[in-house]
Amino acid sequence: MWNSIVVTNNKISDIHIKKIISGEKSAIIIKKFYEKENCKKIIEKINSTNIENDSKKFNHIGPFLMNYTTKKGKYFQNAKKANMIFKKIFLNVDNPINKIKVVISKVYPNYEISETKENRMNYALCTIRRHEKGKKVPLHKDNVTYEGIEYNVSKIDNQISCILHLQETERGGKLLIYKKKWEKKFEEFREIEFGYNSILTKNVEVDKIEPKIGDLVIINPNYLHEITKIQGNTDRITLGMFFGIQNKSKKIFSWA
Protein backbone atom coordinates (compact mmCIF):
# COMPACT_ATOMS: atom_id res chain seq x y z
CA MET A 1 0.00 0.00 0.00
CA TRP A 2 1.34 3.43 -1.03
CA ASN A 3 1.18 5.42 2.21
CA SER A 4 3.36 7.15 4.77
CA ILE A 5 5.23 5.75 7.74
CA VAL A 6 4.10 7.87 10.69
CA VAL A 7 6.48 8.22 13.65
CA THR A 8 5.69 10.01 16.91
CA ASN A 9 8.94 9.67 18.89
CA ASN A 10 11.52 11.13 16.46
CA LYS A 11 13.06 7.67 16.11
CA ILE A 12 13.28 6.44 12.56
CA SER A 13 15.31 3.45 11.41
CA ASP A 14 17.32 2.46 8.36
CA ILE A 15 14.40 0.16 7.45
CA HIS A 16 12.12 3.21 7.19
CA ILE A 17 14.61 4.99 4.92
CA LYS A 18 15.05 1.88 2.77
CA LYS A 19 11.28 1.70 2.29
CA ILE A 20 11.06 5.22 0.87
CA ILE A 21 14.21 4.78 -1.26
CA SER A 22 12.83 1.56 -2.75
CA GLY A 23 9.34 3.01 -3.22
CA GLU A 24 7.63 0.57 -0.87
CA LYS A 25 6.34 3.57 1.13
CA SER A 26 5.65 7.16 0.07
CA ALA A 27 7.11 9.13 2.97
CA ILE A 28 8.20 9.21 6.60
CA ILE A 29 6.28 11.73 8.72
CA ILE A 30 7.82 12.54 12.09
CA LYS A 31 4.94 14.14 14.00
CA LYS A 32 5.72 17.16 16.21
CA PHE A 33 9.39 16.92 15.28
CA TYR A 34 9.99 20.61 15.93
CA GLU A 35 8.33 22.66 18.65
CA LYS A 36 5.52 24.99 17.54
CA GLU A 37 6.99 27.76 19.66
CA ASN A 38 10.27 27.59 17.75
CA CYS A 39 8.39 27.54 14.43
CA LYS A 40 6.58 30.74 15.45
CA LYS A 41 9.82 32.42 16.55
CA ILE A 42 11.44 31.66 13.18
CA ILE A 43 8.42 33.03 11.29
CA GLU A 44 8.43 36.18 13.46
CA LYS A 45 12.14 36.65 12.76
CA ILE A 46 11.58 36.27 9.00
CA ASN A 47 8.63 38.67 9.01
CA SER A 48 10.41 41.33 11.06
CA THR A 49 13.70 41.23 9.14
CA ASN A 50 14.27 42.80 5.75
CA ILE A 51 15.35 39.66 3.92
CA GLU A 52 15.80 39.70 0.17
CA ASN A 53 14.32 36.72 -1.68
CA ASP A 54 16.72 34.56 -3.64
CA SER A 55 15.06 35.62 -6.90
CA LYS A 56 12.17 37.72 -8.18
CA LYS A 57 10.47 34.59 -9.47
CA PHE A 58 10.53 32.52 -6.26
CA ASN A 59 9.62 33.51 -2.70
CA HIS A 60 12.63 31.66 -1.28
CA ILE A 61 15.26 32.44 1.32
CA GLY A 62 18.37 30.72 0.08
CA PRO A 63 19.20 29.36 -3.37
CA PHE A 64 17.77 26.10 -4.68
CA LEU A 65 20.51 24.25 -6.53
CA MET A 66 18.17 22.96 -9.25
CA ASN A 67 17.55 26.59 -10.28
CA TYR A 68 21.30 27.09 -10.78
CA THR A 69 22.23 24.12 -12.96
CA THR A 70 24.16 26.38 -15.36
CA LYS A 71 25.06 29.16 -12.89
CA LYS A 72 27.40 27.43 -10.48
CA GLY A 73 29.35 30.53 -9.41
CA LYS A 74 26.14 32.45 -8.70
CA TYR A 75 24.77 29.55 -6.66
CA PHE A 76 27.76 29.58 -4.29
CA GLN A 77 27.67 33.39 -3.98
CA ASN A 78 24.01 33.27 -3.00
CA ALA A 79 24.58 30.28 -0.71
CA LYS A 80 27.19 32.27 1.24
CA LYS A 81 24.78 35.18 1.74
CA ALA A 82 21.90 32.86 2.66
CA ASN A 83 23.91 30.90 5.23
CA MET A 84 24.65 34.14 7.08
CA ILE A 85 20.91 34.94 7.08
CA PHE A 86 20.06 31.47 8.41
CA LYS A 87 22.46 31.94 11.32
CA LYS A 88 20.53 35.08 12.31
CA ILE A 89 17.12 33.48 11.81
CA PHE A 90 18.02 30.45 13.96
CA LEU A 91 19.62 32.47 16.74
CA ASN A 92 17.99 31.71 20.11
CA VAL A 93 16.05 28.69 18.83
CA ASP A 94 16.87 25.02 18.58
CA ASN A 95 18.68 24.95 15.20
CA PRO A 96 16.35 22.94 12.92
CA ILE A 97 19.11 22.04 10.45
CA ASN A 98 21.25 20.47 13.16
CA LYS A 99 18.19 18.70 14.57
CA ILE A 100 17.42 17.13 11.19
CA LYS A 101 21.07 16.11 10.74
CA VAL A 102 21.02 14.35 14.13
CA VAL A 103 18.01 12.24 13.05
CA ILE A 104 19.70 11.23 9.78
CA SER A 105 23.03 10.47 11.51
CA LYS A 106 21.26 8.13 13.96
CA VAL A 107 19.81 6.19 11.01
CA TYR A 108 23.31 5.85 9.52
CA PRO A 109 25.61 5.49 12.57
CA ASN A 110 28.50 4.13 10.47
CA TYR A 111 28.38 7.03 8.03
CA GLU A 112 29.93 10.47 8.37
CA ILE A 113 27.74 13.50 7.69
CA SER A 114 30.26 15.78 5.98
CA GLU A 115 30.31 19.53 5.62
CA THR A 116 29.49 19.97 1.96
CA LYS A 117 32.07 22.10 0.23
CA GLU A 118 33.22 22.57 -3.34
CA ASN A 119 36.42 24.50 -4.10
CA ARG A 120 36.28 25.60 -0.44
CA MET A 121 32.81 27.06 -0.93
CA ASN A 122 29.81 25.97 1.13
CA TYR A 123 26.52 24.76 -0.27
CA ALA A 124 23.31 26.35 1.03
CA LEU A 125 22.30 24.92 4.41
CA CYS A 126 18.61 24.87 3.48
CA THR A 127 15.93 26.74 1.55
CA ILE A 128 12.97 28.38 3.29
CA ARG A 129 9.98 28.63 0.95
CA ARG A 130 6.87 30.75 1.38
CA HIS A 131 3.89 29.78 -0.77
CA GLU A 132 1.11 32.35 -0.68
CA LYS A 133 -2.63 32.16 -1.33
CA GLY A 134 -3.39 30.89 -4.84
CA LYS A 135 0.10 29.46 -5.38
CA LYS A 136 0.90 25.83 -6.07
CA VAL A 137 3.97 23.83 -7.08
CA PRO A 138 3.57 21.84 -10.31
CA LEU A 139 4.33 18.15 -10.70
CA HIS A 140 8.10 17.65 -10.53
CA LYS A 141 10.98 15.57 -9.25
CA ASP A 142 14.31 16.52 -7.65
CA ASN A 143 17.21 14.49 -8.97
CA VAL A 144 20.65 16.00 -8.41
CA THR A 145 22.41 13.15 -10.23
CA TYR A 146 20.60 14.21 -13.42
CA GLU A 147 20.07 17.96 -13.07
CA GLY A 148 23.07 18.88 -10.92
CA ILE A 149 25.73 16.91 -12.76
CA GLU A 150 28.15 19.87 -12.61
CA TYR A 151 28.13 19.74 -8.80
CA ASN A 152 30.05 17.35 -6.55
CA VAL A 153 26.91 16.45 -4.59
CA SER A 154 25.62 14.69 -7.71
CA LYS A 155 28.06 11.83 -7.13
CA ILE A 156 25.79 9.91 -4.76
CA ASP A 157 23.88 6.62 -4.64
CA ASN A 158 20.63 7.89 -3.12
CA GLN A 159 18.96 11.21 -2.41
CA ILE A 160 16.36 12.00 0.23
CA SER A 161 14.47 15.21 0.84
CA CYS A 162 13.53 16.60 4.27
CA ILE A 163 10.70 19.14 4.57
CA LEU A 164 10.01 20.81 7.91
CA HIS A 165 6.65 22.59 8.13
CA LEU A 166 7.14 25.93 9.88
CA GLN A 167 3.64 27.25 9.16
CA GLU A 168 0.53 25.43 7.97
CA THR A 169 -2.18 26.70 5.67
CA GLU A 170 -5.86 27.16 6.44
CA ARG A 171 -6.64 24.87 3.50
CA GLY A 172 -4.73 23.41 0.60
CA GLY A 173 -0.97 23.21 0.30
CA LYS A 174 -0.94 19.41 0.52
CA LEU A 175 2.07 17.46 -0.66
CA LEU A 176 0.94 14.89 -3.22
CA ILE A 177 3.50 12.18 -3.85
CA TYR A 178 2.83 9.65 -6.60
CA LYS A 179 3.89 6.04 -6.88
CA LYS A 180 5.79 6.82 -10.04
CA LYS A 181 9.56 7.15 -10.11
CA TRP A 182 11.02 9.58 -12.59
CA GLU A 183 12.58 8.14 -15.73
CA LYS A 184 14.55 9.97 -18.38
CA LYS A 185 11.86 9.26 -20.98
CA PHE A 186 9.50 11.51 -18.97
CA GLU A 187 11.48 14.54 -20.19
CA GLU A 188 9.30 14.67 -23.29
CA PHE A 189 6.45 15.66 -20.94
CA ARG A 190 8.41 18.51 -19.32
CA GLU A 191 6.62 21.86 -19.25
CA ILE A 192 8.32 25.01 -20.58
CA GLU A 193 8.39 26.87 -17.24
CA PHE A 194 8.80 24.09 -14.69
CA GLY A 195 7.65 20.56 -13.95
CA TYR A 196 5.79 17.93 -15.96
CA ASN A 197 2.44 17.42 -17.62
CA SER A 198 -0.10 15.85 -15.25
CA ILE A 199 -0.80 13.10 -17.81
CA LEU A 200 2.14 11.27 -16.22
CA THR A 201 0.15 10.70 -13.01
CA LYS A 202 -3.16 9.67 -14.53
CA ASN A 203 -4.51 6.62 -12.64
CA VAL A 204 -1.35 6.52 -10.47
CA GLU A 205 -1.56 5.86 -6.70
CA VAL A 206 -1.05 9.02 -4.67
CA ASP A 207 -0.44 9.83 -1.01
CA LYS A 208 -1.77 13.20 0.21
CA ILE A 209 0.19 14.70 3.09
CA GLU A 210 -1.24 17.58 5.14
CA PRO A 211 1.14 20.45 6.00
CA LYS A 212 1.07 20.36 9.82
CA ILE A 213 3.24 22.77 11.79
CA GLY A 214 6.28 21.12 13.37
CA ASP A 215 6.04 17.92 11.29
CA LEU A 216 9.10 16.71 9.40
CA VAL A 217 8.36 14.88 6.15
CA ILE A 218 11.06 12.77 4.48
CA ILE A 219 10.59 11.57 0.90
CA ASN A 220 12.49 10.11 -2.00
CA PRO A 221 12.30 13.18 -4.28
CA ASN A 222 12.84 11.03 -7.37
CA TYR A 223 9.16 10.11 -7.15
CA LEU A 224 6.89 12.62 -8.87
CA HIS A 225 5.32 15.08 -6.43
CA GLU A 226 3.49 18.41 -6.32
CA ILE A 227 1.94 20.91 -3.90
CA THR A 228 -1.78 21.71 -4.22
CA LYS A 229 -3.06 25.29 -4.42
CA ILE A 230 -2.90 27.31 -1.18
CA GLN A 231 -6.32 28.43 0.03
CA GLY A 232 -7.09 30.84 2.84
CA ASN A 233 -4.88 33.69 4.06
CA THR A 234 -2.15 31.73 5.84
CA ASP A 235 1.01 31.06 3.83
CA ARG A 236 2.59 27.63 3.61
CA ILE A 237 6.14 28.06 4.93
CA THR A 238 8.63 25.20 4.89
CA LEU A 239 12.31 24.55 5.44
CA GLY A 240 13.77 22.10 2.95
CA MET A 241 17.11 20.34 2.57
CA PHE A 242 18.50 17.31 0.78
CA PHE A 243 20.77 14.50 1.90
CA GLY A 244 22.89 12.50 -0.51
CA ILE A 245 24.08 9.04 0.56
CA GLN A 246 27.38 7.65 -0.70
CA ASN A 247 27.61 3.98 0.22
CA LYS A 248 31.19 3.20 -0.81
CA SER A 249 32.80 6.07 1.12
CA LYS A 250 30.12 5.88 3.85
CA LYS A 251 29.51 9.61 3.64
CA ILE A 252 26.33 11.70 3.69
CA PHE A 253 26.16 15.18 2.20
CA SER A 254 23.53 17.84 2.83
CA TRP A 255 22.59 20.79 0.63
CA ALA A 256 19.66 22.79 -0.69
NUTITOR-959663 format. One record per residue (C-alpha): chain; z, x, y; residue in three letters; residue number from 0. Coordinates in steps of 0.5 Angstrom, whole numbers, padded with zeros to 4 digits, always signed. Layout:
// NUTITOR-959663
+-----+-------+-------+-------+------+-----+
| mol |    pz |    px |    py | type | seq |
+-----+-------+-------+-------+------+-----+
|   A |     Z |     X |     Y |  ALA | NUM |
...
+-----+-------+-------+-------+------+-----+
// end
This chain:
// NUTITOR-959663
+-----+-------+-------+-------+------+-----+
| mol |    pz |    px |    py | type | seq |
+-----+-------+-------+-------+------+-----+
|   A | +0000 | +0000 | +0000 |  MET |   0 |
|   A | -0002 | +0003 | +0007 |  TRP |   1 |
|   A | +0004 | +0002 | +0011 |  ASN |   2 |
|   A | +0010 | +0007 | +0014 |  SER |   3 |
|   A | +0015 | +0010 | +0012 |  ILE |   4 |
|   A | +0021 | +0008 | +0016 |  VAL |   5 |
|   A | +0027 | +0013 | +0016 |  VAL |   6 |
|   A | +0034 | +0011 | +0020 |  THR |   7 |
|   A | +0038 | +0018 | +0019 |  ASN |   8 |
|   A | +0033 | +0023 | +0022 |  ASN |   9 |
|   A | +0032 | +0026 | +0015 |  LYS |  10 |
|   A | +0025 | +0027 | +0013 |  ILE |  11 |
|   A | +0023 | +0031 | +0007 |  SER |  12 |
|   A | +0017 | +0035 | +0005 |  ASP |  13 |
|   A | +0015 | +0029 | +0000 |  ILE |  14 |
|   A | +0014 | +0024 | +0006 |  HIS |  15 |
|   A | +0010 | +0029 | +0010 |  ILE |  16 |
|   A | +0006 | +0030 | +0004 |  LYS |  17 |
|   A | +0005 | +0023 | +0003 |  LYS |  18 |
|   A | +0002 | +0022 | +0010 |  ILE |  19 |
|   A | -0003 | +0028 | +0010 |  ILE |  20 |
|   A | -0006 | +0026 | +0003 |  SER |  21 |
|   A | -0006 | +0019 | +0006 |  GLY |  22 |
|   A | -0002 | +0015 | +0001 |  GLU |  23 |
|   A | +0002 | +0013 | +0007 |  LYS |  24 |
|   A | +0000 | +0011 | +0014 |  SER |  25 |
|   A | +0006 | +0014 | +0018 |  ALA |  26 |
|   A | +0013 | +0016 | +0018 |  ILE |  27 |
|   A | +0017 | +0013 | +0023 |  ILE |  28 |
|   A | +0024 | +0016 | +0025 |  ILE |  29 |
|   A | +0028 | +0010 | +0028 |  LYS |  30 |
|   A | +0032 | +0011 | +0034 |  LYS |  31 |
|   A | +0031 | +0019 | +0034 |  PHE |  32 |
|   A | +0032 | +0020 | +0041 |  TYR |  33 |
|   A | +0037 | +0017 | +0045 |  GLU |  34 |
|   A | +0035 | +0011 | +0050 |  LYS |  35 |
|   A | +0039 | +0014 | +0056 |  GLU |  36 |
|   A | +0036 | +0021 | +0055 |  ASN |  37 |
|   A | +0029 | +0017 | +0055 |  CYS |  38 |
|   A | +0031 | +0013 | +0061 |  LYS |  39 |
|   A | +0033 | +0020 | +0065 |  LYS |  40 |
|   A | +0026 | +0023 | +0063 |  ILE |  41 |
|   A | +0023 | +0017 | +0066 |  ILE |  42 |
|   A | +0027 | +0017 | +0072 |  GLU |  43 |
|   A | +0026 | +0024 | +0073 |  LYS |  44 |
|   A | +0018 | +0023 | +0073 |  ILE |  45 |
|   A | +0018 | +0017 | +0077 |  ASN |  46 |
|   A | +0022 | +0021 | +0083 |  SER |  47 |
|   A | +0018 | +0027 | +0082 |  THR |  48 |
|   A | +0011 | +0029 | +0086 |  ASN |  49 |
|   A | +0008 | +0031 | +0079 |  ILE |  50 |
|   A | +0000 | +0032 | +0079 |  GLU |  51 |
|   A | -0003 | +0029 | +0073 |  ASN |  52 |
|   A | -0007 | +0033 | +0069 |  ASP |  53 |
|   A | -0014 | +0030 | +0071 |  SER |  54 |
|   A | -0016 | +0024 | +0075 |  LYS |  55 |
|   A | -0019 | +0021 | +0069 |  LYS |  56 |
|   A | -0013 | +0021 | +0065 |  PHE |  57 |
|   A | -0005 | +0019 | +0067 |  ASN |  58 |
|   A | -0003 | +0025 | +0063 |  HIS |  59 |
|   A | +0003 | +0031 | +0065 |  ILE |  60 |
|   A | +0000 | +0037 | +0061 |  GLY |  61 |
|   A | -0007 | +0038 | +0059 |  PRO |  62 |
|   A | -0009 | +0036 | +0052 |  PHE |  63 |
|   A | -0013 | +0041 | +0048 |  LEU |  64 |
|   A | -0019 | +0036 | +0046 |  MET |  65 |
|   A | -0021 | +0035 | +0053 |  ASN |  66 |
|   A | -0022 | +0043 | +0054 |  TYR |  67 |
|   A | -0026 | +0044 | +0048 |  THR |  68 |
|   A | -0031 | +0048 | +0053 |  THR |  69 |
|   A | -0026 | +0050 | +0058 |  LYS |  70 |
|   A | -0021 | +0055 | +0055 |  LYS |  71 |
|   A | -0019 | +0059 | +0061 |  GLY |  72 |
|   A | -0017 | +0052 | +0065 |  LYS |  73 |
|   A | -0013 | +0050 | +0059 |  TYR |  74 |
|   A | -0009 | +0056 | +0059 |  PHE |  75 |
|   A | -0008 | +0055 | +0067 |  GLN |  76 |
|   A | -0006 | +0048 | +0067 |  ASN |  77 |
|   A | -0001 | +0049 | +0061 |  ALA |  78 |
|   A | +0002 | +0054 | +0065 |  LYS |  79 |
|   A | +0003 | +0050 | +0070 |  LYS |  80 |
|   A | +0005 | +0044 | +0066 |  ALA |  81 |
|   A | +0010 | +0048 | +0062 |  ASN |  82 |
|   A | +0014 | +0049 | +0068 |  MET |  83 |
|   A | +0014 | +0042 | +0070 |  ILE |  84 |
|   A | +0017 | +0040 | +0063 |  PHE |  85 |
|   A | +0023 | +0045 | +0064 |  LYS |  86 |
|   A | +0025 | +0041 | +0070 |  LYS |  87 |
|   A | +0024 | +0034 | +0067 |  ILE |  88 |
|   A | +0028 | +0036 | +0061 |  PHE |  89 |
|   A | +0033 | +0039 | +0065 |  LEU |  90 |
|   A | +0040 | +0036 | +0063 |  ASN |  91 |
|   A | +0038 | +0032 | +0057 |  VAL |  92 |
|   A | +0037 | +0034 | +0050 |  ASP |  93 |
|   A | +0030 | +0037 | +0050 |  ASN |  94 |
|   A | +0026 | +0033 | +0046 |  PRO |  95 |
|   A | +0021 | +0038 | +0044 |  ILE |  96 |
|   A | +0026 | +0043 | +0041 |  ASN |  97 |
|   A | +0029 | +0036 | +0037 |  LYS |  98 |
|   A | +0022 | +0035 | +0034 |  ILE |  99 |
|   A | +0021 | +0042 | +0032 |  LYS | 100 |
|   A | +0028 | +0042 | +0029 |  VAL | 101 |
|   A | +0026 | +0036 | +0024 |  VAL | 102 |
|   A | +0020 | +0039 | +0022 |  ILE | 103 |
|   A | +0023 | +0046 | +0021 |  SER | 104 |
|   A | +0028 | +0043 | +0016 |  LYS | 105 |
|   A | +0022 | +0040 | +0012 |  VAL | 106 |
|   A | +0019 | +0047 | +0012 |  TYR | 107 |
|   A | +0025 | +0051 | +0011 |  PRO | 108 |
|   A | +0021 | +0057 | +0008 |  ASN | 109 |
|   A | +0016 | +0057 | +0014 |  TYR | 110 |
|   A | +0017 | +0060 | +0021 |  GLU | 111 |
|   A | +0015 | +0055 | +0027 |  ILE | 112 |
|   A | +0012 | +0061 | +0032 |  SER | 113 |
|   A | +0011 | +0061 | +0039 |  GLU | 114 |
|   A | +0004 | +0059 | +0040 |  THR | 115 |
|   A | +0000 | +0064 | +0044 |  LYS | 116 |
|   A | -0007 | +0066 | +0045 |  GLU | 117 |
|   A | -0008 | +0073 | +0049 |  ASN | 118 |
|   A | -0001 | +0073 | +0051 |  ARG | 119 |
|   A | -0002 | +0066 | +0054 |  MET | 120 |
|   A | +0002 | +0060 | +0052 |  ASN | 121 |
|   A | -0001 | +0053 | +0050 |  TYR | 122 |
|   A | +0002 | +0047 | +0053 |  ALA | 123 |
|   A | +0009 | +0045 | +0050 |  LEU | 124 |
|   A | +0007 | +0037 | +0050 |  CYS | 125 |
|   A | +0003 | +0032 | +0053 |  THR | 126 |
|   A | +0007 | +0026 | +0057 |  ILE | 127 |
|   A | +0002 | +0020 | +0057 |  ARG | 128 |
|   A | +0003 | +0014 | +0061 |  ARG | 129 |
|   A | -0002 | +0008 | +0060 |  HIS | 130 |
|   A | -0001 | +0002 | +0065 |  GLU | 131 |
|   A | -0003 | -0005 | +0064 |  LYS | 132 |
|   A | -0010 | -0007 | +0062 |  GLY | 133 |
|   A | -0011 | +0000 | +0059 |  LYS | 134 |
|   A | -0012 | +0002 | +0052 |  LYS | 135 |
|   A | -0014 | +0008 | +0048 |  VAL | 136 |
|   A | -0021 | +0007 | +0044 |  PRO | 137 |
|   A | -0021 | +0009 | +0036 |  LEU | 138 |
|   A | -0021 | +0016 | +0035 |  HIS | 139 |
|   A | -0018 | +0022 | +0031 |  LYS | 140 |
|   A | -0015 | +0029 | +0033 |  ASP | 141 |
|   A | -0018 | +0034 | +0029 |  ASN | 142 |
|   A | -0017 | +0041 | +0032 |  VAL | 143 |
|   A | -0020 | +0045 | +0026 |  THR | 144 |
|   A | -0027 | +0041 | +0028 |  TYR | 145 |
|   A | -0026 | +0040 | +0036 |  GLU | 146 |
|   A | -0022 | +0046 | +0038 |  GLY | 147 |
|   A | -0026 | +0051 | +0034 |  ILE | 148 |
|   A | -0025 | +0056 | +0040 |  GLU | 149 |
|   A | -0018 | +0056 | +0039 |  TYR | 150 |
|   A | -0013 | +0060 | +0035 |  ASN | 151 |
|   A | -0009 | +0054 | +0033 |  VAL | 152 |
|   A | -0015 | +0051 | +0029 |  SER | 153 |
|   A | -0014 | +0056 | +0024 |  LYS | 154 |
|   A | -0010 | +0052 | +0020 |  ILE | 155 |
|   A | -0009 | +0048 | +0013 |  ASP | 156 |
|   A | -0006 | +0041 | +0016 |  ASN | 157 |
|   A | -0005 | +0038 | +0022 |  GLN | 158 |
|   A | +0000 | +0033 | +0024 |  ILE | 159 |
|   A | +0002 | +0029 | +0030 |  SER | 160 |
|   A | +0009 | +0027 | +0033 |  CYS | 161 |
|   A | +0009 | +0021 | +0038 |  ILE | 162 |
|   A | +0016 | +0020 | +0042 |  LEU | 163 |
|   A | +0016 | +0013 | +0045 |  HIS | 164 |
|   A | +0020 | +0014 | +0052 |  LEU | 165 |
|   A | +0018 | +0007 | +0055 |  GLN | 166 |
|   A | +0016 | +0001 | +0051 |  GLU | 167 |
|   A | +0011 | -0004 | +0053 |  THR | 168 |
|   A | +0013 | -0012 | +0054 |  GLU | 169 |
|   A | +0007 | -0013 | +0050 |  ARG | 170 |
|   A | +0001 | -0009 | +0047 |  GLY | 171 |
|   A | +0001 | -0002 | +0046 |  GLY | 172 |
|   A | +0001 | -0002 | +0039 |  LYS | 173 |
|   A | -0001 | +0004 | +0035 |  LEU | 174 |
|   A | -0006 | +0002 | +0030 |  LEU | 175 |
|   A | -0008 | +0007 | +0024 |  ILE | 176 |
|   A | -0013 | +0006 | +0019 |  TYR | 177 |
|   A | -0014 | +0008 | +0012 |  LYS | 178 |
|   A | -0020 | +0012 | +0014 |  LYS | 179 |
|   A | -0020 | +0019 | +0014 |  LYS | 180 |
|   A | -0025 | +0022 | +0019 |  TRP | 181 |
|   A | -0031 | +0025 | +0016 |  GLU | 182 |
|   A | -0037 | +0029 | +0020 |  LYS | 183 |
|   A | -0042 | +0024 | +0019 |  LYS | 184 |
|   A | -0038 | +0019 | +0023 |  PHE | 185 |
|   A | -0040 | +0023 | +0029 |  GLU | 186 |
|   A | -0047 | +0019 | +0029 |  GLU | 187 |
|   A | -0042 | +0013 | +0031 |  PHE | 188 |
|   A | -0039 | +0017 | +0037 |  ARG | 189 |
|   A | -0038 | +0013 | +0044 |  GLU | 190 |
|   A | -0041 | +0017 | +0050 |  ILE | 191 |
|   A | -0034 | +0017 | +0054 |  GLU | 192 |
|   A | -0029 | +0018 | +0048 |  PHE | 193 |
|   A | -0028 | +0015 | +0041 |  GLY | 194 |
|   A | -0032 | +0012 | +0036 |  TYR | 195 |
|   A | -0035 | +0005 | +0035 |  ASN | 196 |
|   A | -0031 | +0000 | +0032 |  SER | 197 |
|   A | -0036 | -0002 | +0026 |  ILE | 198 |
|   A | -0032 | +0004 | +0023 |  LEU | 199 |
|   A | -0026 | +0000 | +0021 |  THR | 200 |
|   A | -0029 | -0006 | +0019 |  LYS | 201 |
|   A | -0025 | -0009 | +0013 |  ASN | 202 |
|   A | -0021 | -0003 | +0013 |  VAL | 203 |
|   A | -0013 | -0003 | +0012 |  GLU | 204 |
|   A | -0009 | -0002 | +0018 |  VAL | 205 |
|   A | -0002 | -0001 | +0020 |  ASP | 206 |
|   A | +0000 | -0004 | +0026 |  LYS | 207 |
|   A | +0006 | +0000 | +0029 |  ILE | 208 |
|   A | +0010 | -0002 | +0035 |  GLU | 209 |
|   A | +0012 | +0002 | +0041 |  PRO | 210 |
|   A | +0020 | +0002 | +0041 |  LYS | 211 |
|   A | +0024 | +0006 | +0046 |  ILE | 212 |
|   A | +0027 | +0013 | +0042 |  GLY | 213 |
|   A | +0023 | +0012 | +0036 |  ASP | 214 |
|   A | +0019 | +0018 | +0033 |  LEU | 215 |
|   A | +0012 | +0017 | +0030 |  VAL | 216 |
|   A | +0009 | +0022 | +0026 |  ILE | 217 |
|   A | +0002 | +0021 | +0023 |  ILE | 218 |
|   A | -0004 | +0025 | +0020 |  ASN | 219 |
|   A | -0009 | +0025 | +0026 |  PRO | 220 |
|   A | -0015 | +0026 | +0022 |  ASN | 221 |
|   A | -0014 | +0018 | +0020 |  TYR | 222 |
|   A | -0018 | +0014 | +0025 |  LEU | 223 |
|   A | -0013 | +0011 | +0030 |  HIS | 224 |
|   A | -0013 | +0007 | +0037 |  GLU | 225 |
|   A | -0008 | +0004 | +0042 |  ILE | 226 |
|   A | -0008 | -0004 | +0043 |  THR | 227 |
|   A | -0009 | -0006 | +0051 |  LYS | 228 |
|   A | -0002 | -0006 | +0055 |  ILE | 229 |
|   A | +0000 | -0013 | +0057 |  GLN | 230 |
|   A | +0006 | -0014 | +0062 |  GLY | 231 |
|   A | +0008 | -0010 | +0067 |  ASN | 232 |
|   A | +0012 | -0004 | +0063 |  THR | 233 |
|   A | +0008 | +0002 | +0062 |  ASP | 234 |
|   A | +0007 | +0005 | +0055 |  ARG | 235 |
|   A | +0010 | +0012 | +0056 |  ILE | 236 |
|   A | +0010 | +0017 | +0050 |  THR | 237 |
|   A | +0011 | +0025 | +0049 |  LEU | 238 |
|   A | +0006 | +0028 | +0044 |  GLY | 239 |
|   A | +0005 | +0034 | +0041 |  MET | 240 |
|   A | +0002 | +0037 | +0035 |  PHE | 241 |
|   A | +0004 | +0042 | +0029 |  PHE | 242 |
|   A | -0001 | +0046 | +0025 |  GLY | 243 |
|   A | +0001 | +0048 | +0018 |  ILE | 244 |
|   A | -0001 | +0055 | +0015 |  GLN | 245 |
|   A | +0000 | +0055 | +0008 |  ASN | 246 |
|   A | -0002 | +0062 | +0006 |  LYS | 247 |
|   A | +0002 | +0066 | +0012 |  SER | 248 |
|   A | +0008 | +0060 | +0012 |  LYS | 249 |
|   A | +0007 | +0059 | +0019 |  LYS | 250 |
|   A | +0007 | +0053 | +0023 |  ILE | 251 |
|   A | +0004 | +0052 | +0030 |  PHE | 252 |
|   A | +0006 | +0047 | +0036 |  SER | 253 |
|   A | +0001 | +0045 | +0042 |  TRP | 254 |
|   A | -0001 | +0039 | +0046 |  ALA | 255 |
+-----+-------+-------+-------+------+-----+
// end
